[in-house]
C-alpha cells in the first residue's frame, strides 16, 4: 500500500470512529465534501497542508493518518 492509500484508509476509519460524515469533516477542515471523498477513495494525493487541516479537524496528529496499521499489527 502506498501512502495515499494508507491515508485514505486511516482517514475513513478515524472519521467513522468519530461518527462524522464527509460533509461534517469537509466543513471543519475547510474543503468540499467531494474533495474529502476523493482523498478517502485514494483518487487524489493530499499535500502536507491538507493533511494538517484534516488531522486538526479530526483531532489527531498528522502522522497518525500516515501510519500503516497492517505493518504495526505485525510487530
DSSP file (Angstrom, degrees, kcal/mol; ACC not computed):
  #  RESIDUE AA STRUCTURE BP1 BP2  ACC     N-H-->O    O-->H-N    N-H-->O    O-->H-N    TCO  KAPPA ALPHA  PHI   PSI    X-CA   Y-CA   Z-CA
    1    1 A X              0   0    0      0, 0.0     2,-0.1     0, 0.0    67,-0.0   0.000 360.0 360.0 360.0 134.3    0.0    0.0    0.0
    2    2 A X     >  -     0   0    0      1,-0.1     4,-2.4     4,-0.0     3,-0.4  -0.421 360.0 -97.8 -88.4 172.0    1.3    3.5   -0.8
    3    3 A X  H  > S+     0   0    0      1,-0.2     4,-2.9     2,-0.2     5,-0.2   0.839 122.3  57.6 -59.7 -35.2    1.0    6.5    1.4
    4    4 A X  H  > S+     0   0    0      1,-0.2     4,-1.9     2,-0.2    -1,-0.2   0.919 110.9  42.8 -61.6 -43.2   -2.0    7.8   -0.5
    5    5 A X  H  > S+     0   0    0     -3,-0.4     4,-2.4     2,-0.2    -2,-0.2   0.885 113.1  52.2 -70.6 -39.1   -3.9    4.5    0.2
    6    6 A X  H  X S+     0   0    0     -4,-2.4     4,-2.6     1,-0.2     5,-0.2   0.931 111.1  47.3 -62.2 -45.7   -2.8    4.4    3.8
    7    7 A X  H  X S+     0   0    0     -4,-2.9     4,-2.9     1,-0.2     5,-0.3   0.906 110.4  53.3 -62.4 -40.6   -4.0    7.9    4.4
    8    8 A X  H  X S+     0   0    0     -4,-1.9     4,-2.3    -5,-0.2    -2,-0.2   0.934 112.1  43.9 -59.7 -47.6   -7.3    7.1    2.7
    9    9 A X  H  X S+     0   0    0     -4,-2.4     4,-2.5     2,-0.2    -2,-0.2   0.932 116.8  45.8 -64.0 -46.9   -7.9    4.0    4.9
   10   10 A X  H  X S+     0   0    0     -4,-2.6     4,-2.7    55,-0.3     5,-0.2   0.890 112.4  51.0 -66.0 -39.7   -6.9    5.8    8.1
   11   11 A X  H  X S+     0   0    0     -4,-2.9     4,-2.6    54,-0.2     5,-0.2   0.949 113.1  44.7 -62.1 -49.7   -8.9    8.9    7.3
   12   12 A X  H  X S+     0   0    0     -4,-2.3     4,-2.4    -5,-0.3    -2,-0.2   0.915 114.5  49.7 -61.8 -43.6  -12.1    6.9    6.6
   13   13 A X  H  X S+     0   0    0     -4,-2.5     4,-2.5    -5,-0.2    -2,-0.2   0.933 113.5  44.8 -61.9 -47.2  -11.5    4.8    9.7
   14   14 A X  H  X S+     0   0    0     -4,-2.7     4,-1.7     2,-0.2    -2,-0.2   0.905 112.5  51.3 -65.9 -41.3  -11.0    7.8   12.0
   15   15 A X  H  <>S+     0   0    0     -4,-2.6     5,-2.5    -5,-0.2    -1,-0.2   0.913 112.2  46.7 -62.3 -42.5  -13.9    9.7   10.6
   16   16 A X  H ><5S+     0   0    0     -4,-2.4     3,-1.6     1,-0.2    -2,-0.2   0.896 107.7  56.6 -65.8 -40.0  -16.2    6.6   11.1
   17   17 A X  H 3<5S+     0   0    0     -4,-2.5    -1,-0.2     1,-0.3    -2,-0.2   0.863 110.2  45.4 -57.8 -35.4  -14.9    6.2   14.7
   18   18 A X  T 3<5S-     0   0    0     -4,-1.7    -1,-0.3    -5,-0.1    -2,-0.2   0.424 111.3-125.3 -86.8   0.7  -16.0    9.8   15.3
   19   19 A X  T < 5 +     0   0    0     -3,-1.6     2,-0.4     1,-0.2    -3,-0.2   0.911  59.7 150.6  52.8  46.9  -19.3    9.1   13.6
   20   20 A X      < -     0   0    0     -5,-2.5    -1,-0.2    -6,-0.1     2,-0.1  -0.876  41.6-133.3-110.9 138.6  -18.6   12.1   11.3
   21   21 A X     >  -     0   0    0     -2,-0.4     4,-2.4    -3,-0.1     5,-0.2  -0.424  26.8-111.2 -82.0 164.4  -19.9   12.5    7.8
   22   22 A X  H  > S+     0   0    0      1,-0.2     4,-2.8     2,-0.2     5,-0.2   0.880 120.9  54.9 -60.8 -36.9  -17.7   13.5    4.9
   23   23 A X  H  > S+     0   0    0      2,-0.2     4,-2.3     1,-0.2    -1,-0.2   0.906 107.8  47.9 -63.9 -42.2  -19.7   16.8    4.8
   24   24 A X  H  > S+     0   0    0      2,-0.2     4,-2.3     1,-0.2    -2,-0.2   0.927 113.9  46.6 -65.0 -44.5  -19.0   17.5    8.5
   25   25 A X  H  X S+     0   0    0     -4,-2.4     4,-2.5     1,-0.2     5,-0.2   0.931 111.4  51.9 -62.4 -45.1  -15.3   16.8    8.1
   26   26 A X  H  X>S+     0   0    0     -4,-2.8     5,-2.5     1,-0.2     4,-1.7   0.911 110.3  48.5 -58.4 -44.0  -15.2   18.9    5.0
   27   27 A X  H  <5S+     0   0    0     -4,-2.3    -1,-0.2     1,-0.2    -2,-0.2   0.923 113.1  47.0 -63.6 -44.6  -16.8   21.8    6.8
   28   28 A X  H  <5S+     0   0    0     -4,-2.3    -2,-0.2     1,-0.2    -1,-0.2   0.866 118.4  41.4 -64.6 -36.8  -14.4   21.5    9.8
   29   29 A X  H  <5S-     0   0    0     -4,-2.5    -1,-0.2    -5,-0.2    -2,-0.2   0.634 112.6-115.2 -88.7 -15.1  -11.4   21.3    7.5
   30   30 A X  T  <5S+     0   0    0     -4,-1.7     2,-0.2     1,-0.3    -3,-0.2   0.785  75.9 111.0  86.7  28.9  -12.4   23.9    5.0
   31   31 A X  S   <S-     0   0    0     -5,-2.5    -1,-0.3    -6,-0.2     2,-0.2  -0.747  71.9 -92.7-124.5 172.9  -12.8   21.7    2.0
   32   32 A X     >  -     0   0    0     -2,-0.2     4,-2.1     1,-0.1     3,-0.2  -0.573  29.8-123.6 -82.9 153.6  -15.6   20.4   -0.2
   33   33 A X  H  > S+     0   0    0      1,-0.2     4,-2.5    -2,-0.2     5,-0.2   0.843 113.8  59.4 -62.9 -32.7  -17.2   17.0    0.7
   34   34 A X  H  > S+     0   0    0      2,-0.2     4,-1.9     1,-0.2    -1,-0.2   0.896 105.7  47.2 -62.7 -41.0  -16.3   16.0   -2.9
   35   35 A X  H  > S+     0   0    0      2,-0.2     4,-2.1     1,-0.2    -2,-0.2   0.915 111.3  50.4 -68.2 -43.5  -12.6   16.6   -2.2
   36   36 A X  H  X S+     0   0    0     -4,-2.1     4,-2.5     1,-0.2    -2,-0.2   0.918 110.6  50.7 -59.7 -43.1  -12.7   14.7    1.1
   37   37 A X  H  X S+     0   0    0     -4,-2.5     4,-1.8     1,-0.2    -1,-0.2   0.891 108.0  52.2 -61.0 -40.5  -14.4   11.8   -0.7
   38   38 A X  H  X>S+     0   0    0     -4,-1.9     5,-2.4     2,-0.2     6,-1.0   0.880 110.1  48.7 -65.1 -37.8  -11.7   11.8   -3.4
   39   39 A X  H ><5S+     0   0    0     -4,-2.1     3,-1.0     1,-0.2    -2,-0.2   0.930 110.5  51.1 -66.0 -44.8   -9.0   11.7   -0.7
   40   40 A X  H 3<5S+     0   0    0     -4,-2.5    -2,-0.2     1,-0.3    -1,-0.2   0.817 111.0  48.1 -63.3 -31.0  -10.8    8.8    1.1
   41   41 A X  H 3<5S-     0   0    0     -4,-1.8    -1,-0.3    -5,-0.2    -2,-0.2   0.592 113.2-119.5 -83.0 -10.8  -11.0    6.9   -2.2
   42   42 A X  T <<5S+     0   0    0     -3,-1.0    -3,-0.2    -4,-0.6    -2,-0.1   0.694  76.7 128.4  78.0  19.0   -7.4    7.5   -2.9
   43   43 A X  S   <S+     0   0    0     -5,-2.4     2,-0.3    -6,-0.2    -4,-0.2   0.784  72.4  28.6 -76.5 -27.4   -8.2    9.3   -6.1
   44   44 A X  S    S-     0   0    0     -6,-1.0     2,-0.5    -9,-0.1    -2,-0.2  -0.928  78.4-123.4-131.4 155.6   -6.1   12.3   -5.2
   45   45 A X        -     0   0    0     -2,-0.3     2,-0.4    -3,-0.0    -6,-0.1  -0.863  25.9-135.8 -98.1 131.2   -3.0   12.8   -3.1
   46   46 A X        -     0   0    0     -2,-0.5   -39,-0.0    -7,-0.1     2,-0.0  -0.697  16.8-131.0 -86.6 135.5   -3.3   15.3   -0.3
   47   47 A X     >  -     0   0    0     -2,-0.4     4,-2.6     1,-0.1     5,-0.2  -0.279  32.6 -97.1 -75.8 171.8   -0.5   17.8    0.2
   48   48 A X  H  > S+     0   0    0      1,-0.2     4,-2.3     2,-0.2     5,-0.1   0.866 124.5  53.8 -60.2 -38.7    1.1   18.3    3.6
   49   49 A X  H  > S+     0   0    0      2,-0.2     4,-2.1     1,-0.2    -1,-0.2   0.922 110.5  45.8 -63.0 -44.5   -1.1   21.4    4.3
   50   50 A X  H  > S+     0   0    0      2,-0.2     4,-2.6     1,-0.2     5,-0.3   0.912 110.1  54.8 -64.7 -43.2   -4.3   19.5    3.5
   51   51 A X  H  X S+     0   0    0     -4,-2.6     4,-2.6     1,-0.2    -2,-0.2   0.919 109.3  48.3 -54.8 -45.8   -3.1   16.6    5.7
   52   52 A X  H  X S+     0   0    0     -4,-2.3     4,-2.3     2,-0.2    -1,-0.2   0.899 111.3  48.7 -63.5 -42.4   -2.6   19.0    8.6
   53   53 A X  H  X S+     0   0    0     -4,-2.1     4,-2.0     2,-0.2    -2,-0.2   0.896 113.8  46.4 -66.6 -40.2   -6.0   20.6    8.2
   54   54 A X  H  X S+     0   0    0     -4,-2.6     4,-1.8     2,-0.2    -2,-0.2   0.925 111.9  50.8 -67.9 -44.1   -7.8   17.3    8.0
   55   55 A X  H  X>S+     0   0    0     -4,-2.6     5,-2.5    -5,-0.3     4,-1.1   0.922 110.8  49.3 -59.5 -44.4   -5.8   16.0   11.0
   56   56 A X  H  <5S+     0   0    0     -4,-2.3     3,-0.5     1,-0.2    -1,-0.2   0.909 109.2  52.0 -61.3 -42.4   -6.8   19.1   13.0
   57   57 A X  H  <5S+     0   0    0     -4,-2.0    -1,-0.2     1,-0.2    -2,-0.2   0.814 114.3  43.9 -64.1 -30.1  -10.4   18.7   12.1
   58   58 A X  H  <5S-     0   0    0     -4,-1.8    -1,-0.2    -3,-0.2    -2,-0.2   0.580 112.3-120.1 -89.6 -11.7  -10.3   15.0   13.3
   59   59 A X  T  <5S+     0   0    0     -4,-1.1     2,-0.3    -3,-0.5    -3,-0.2   0.829  73.8 113.9  75.9  32.4   -8.4   15.9   16.5
   60   60 A X  S   <S-     0   0    0     -5,-2.5    -1,-0.3    -6,-0.1     2,-0.3  -0.821  73.8 -95.2-127.2 167.8   -5.4   13.7   15.6
   61   61 A X    >>  -     0   0    0     -2,-0.3     3,-1.4     1,-0.1     4,-0.6  -0.616  35.9-120.9 -78.4 143.5   -1.7   14.2   14.8
   62   62 A X  G >4 S+     0   0    0      1,-0.3     3,-1.3    -2,-0.3     4,-0.3   0.874 112.2  59.5 -53.8 -38.6   -1.0   14.4   11.0
   63   63 A X  G >> S+     0   0    0      1,-0.3     3,-1.3     2,-0.2     4,-0.5   0.781  92.2  67.9 -62.3 -26.5    1.4   11.4   11.3
   64   64 A X  G X4 S+     0   0    0     -3,-1.4     3,-0.6     1,-0.3    -1,-0.3   0.813  96.0  55.1 -62.8 -29.0   -1.4    9.3   12.7
   65   65 A X  G << S+     0   0    0     -3,-1.3   -55,-0.3    -4,-0.6    -1,-0.3   0.583 108.4  49.1 -80.1  -8.9   -3.1    9.4    9.3
   66   66 A X  G <4 S+     0   0    0     -3,-1.3     2,-0.3    -4,-0.3    -1,-0.2   0.413  81.4 114.4-109.7   0.1    0.1    8.1    7.6
   67   67 A X    <<  -     0   0    0     -3,-0.6     2,-1.1    -4,-0.5     3,-0.1  -0.555  67.2-129.8 -76.5 133.6    0.8    5.1    9.9
   68   68 A X     >  -     0   0    0     -2,-0.3     4,-2.2     1,-0.2     3,-0.3  -0.721  19.7-168.5 -84.1 101.2    0.5    1.7    8.2
   69   69 A X  H  > S+     0   0    0     -2,-1.1     4,-2.3     1,-0.2    -1,-0.2   0.842  84.7  56.9 -60.7 -35.6   -1.8   -0.2   10.6
   70   70 A X  H  > S+     0   0    0      1,-0.2     4,-0.8     2,-0.2    -1,-0.2   0.916 109.7  44.6 -63.3 -42.7   -1.1   -3.5    8.8
   71   71 A X  H  > S+     0   0    0     -3,-0.3     4,-0.6     1,-0.2     3,-0.4   0.886 112.8  51.9 -69.0 -38.9    2.6   -3.1    9.4
   72   72 A X  H >< S+     0   0    0     -4,-2.2     3,-0.7     1,-0.2    -2,-0.2   0.875 106.4  53.3 -65.7 -37.4    2.1   -2.1   13.0
   73   73 A X  H 3< S+     0   0    0     -4,-2.3    -1,-0.2     1,-0.2    -2,-0.2   0.720 102.8  58.5 -72.9 -19.7   -0.1   -5.1   13.8
   74   74 A X  H 3<        0   0    0     -4,-0.8    -1,-0.2    -3,-0.4    -2,-0.2   0.687 360.0 360.0 -80.4 -18.8    2.6   -7.5   12.5
   75   75 A X    <<        0   0    0     -3,-0.7    -1,-0.2    -4,-0.6    -2,-0.1   0.480 360.0 360.0 -72.6 360.0    5.2   -6.2   15.0
